[in-house]
């Protein structure tokens, strides 16, 4: 175990090493503060690697397990991590920092990385030159899937077997990978980074990142997503009875939610001057309110989608993922606003009933 850096609040970033092989694997837990499954996963992986020498000596491998990349953000989720594990309790106590405070992203390139957590990860990647990097993520409601910077033939079959054994639905039309090429069911190819505006960076990962930074070392990065609450429909690859009607419904709901939440935010904002951490809670609110109108337009068949970015053929799984994503953005925003108002200790804007 060694310390490889510290968070903005001074919390150590710990790296647990298992094995003494020449081939380095890097596994990153907790890149997003609201996704704790990675922390449990790396500890389980450490136990397996210690118990099975085929994973270390037999593979000439060392497993480098970064126990949590964003410990500051994770601490802000402790109120729901202790249970009860219900959707209401989760979203009322949910925290995920604004896009520019998420340590995997490099909006201005690696040389200009601003966050100490990001700089620590970049240094670790350049030190280890791993053959494999796994970034462990989680989705609140939906299914499991994997995103790769380079194809790993046969991975889709392994994902299918694991998902079936654990009873986890596979996302066959993941929102995160809506415009990305598929490499097999629930496995997607992450396109090379390219700079676009902030909204595209947030919704499409259209930005440089620590996923691609170690590419120069021959690294393949796997971003692994696992759900807290599974939804079987995200694994239904059958045709939908009326795609356009469903897209209109999803878009209309997102627009209505966005208008409501934008109005609530405008009413609440003037009363937040003395609220602890108000800026950190408002940053993701502003991110969500920025991207939601564009998403609603992109999904709406009556808005004339940009011909350069047409929607892919939409199965039942795709449409389920879009509906979940729209509701996720709205409920996360509502949960953050709920925290802001309750921390203020008063509600002069009358926001809580809404």
Buried (B, 14 or more C-beta within 10 A) or exposed (E): EEEBBBBBEEBBBBBBBBBEBEBBBBBBBBBBBBBBBBBEBBBEBBEEBEEEEEBBEEBEBBBBBBBBBBBBBBBBBEBBBEEEEEEEBBBBBBBBBBBBBBBBBBBEEBEEBEBBBBBBBBEBBEEBBBBBBBBBBBBBBBBBBBBBBEBBEEBBEEBBEEBEEEEBBBBBBBBBBBBBEBBBBBBBBBBEBEEEEBBBBBBBBBBBBBBBBBBEBEBBBBBBBBBBEBBEBBBBBEEBEEBEEBBBBBBBBBBEBBEBBBEBBEBBBEBBEEBEEBEBBBBBBEBBBBBBBBBBBBBBBEEEBEEEEEBEEBBBBBBBBBBBBBBBBBBBBBBBBBBBBEBBEEBEBEBEEE
